[in-house]
Amino acid sequence: SEAVSLERNLSLMGTYVHIAVTAPTRERAAVASERIVKELEAADAELSTWKSESPLSRINKLKTGSSYKVSPQMAADLSEALKCQQSTEGYFNPLLGKLIAVWKLRTSKPVIDPPAAEVKQALRPRNESAFIIDRHEVTRRVDGSDWEEGGFGKGAALDRALVAVTESDVRVVINLGGQLAVSPGRPLRTALGTVAL
């Protein structure tokens, strides 16, 4: 029988999400799309610093030497972000939270010219050794570095979503605010166009 396509549009992580799933039956497509949504929601709940009580926001509030329990998946996401920082020699940096705060980029009125002393303080070296991450907790080693998920949060969410759909006969394309994730396989025709896999 012909494969069935199912598409969903929703709002998540502060942007739009378009999910296209092709599977042998509508039921299997619906189950796969539901797994994708749950993974995207879980990543948003854990990694968003827009939510003051999210695990990542709580980690940013830690005092030096304090720890916060996290899921193994969140620990893996944060570790991967720090690996990217190392491999780019700091050109990618997930620890820009203090700088974002100085410029008030998350408010309706960002600062045009913040005090030089605050900028200098926020620009202090932010390296991967500021936090210790193991499978079950994150520990703050030094003050001055806060997480900012803007550069890695959506990518981590997309990675989680693709891992949730493992069936070889189920094809997935996810557009999360312009960032695409595509499962391997043959070409998939969606509202996004035909994606060659």
Secondary structure, DSSP 8 states (H G I E B T S, - for coil): ---EEEEEEEEETTEEEEEEEEESSHHHHHHHHHHHHHHHHHHHHHH-SSSTTSHHHHHHT--TT-EEE--HHHHHHHHHHHHHHHHTTTSS-S--HHHHHHTTTTSSS--SS--HHHHHHHTS---GGGEEE-SSEEEE-SSS----GGGTHHHHHHHHHHHH---TT-EEEEEETTEEEE-SSS-EEETTEEE--
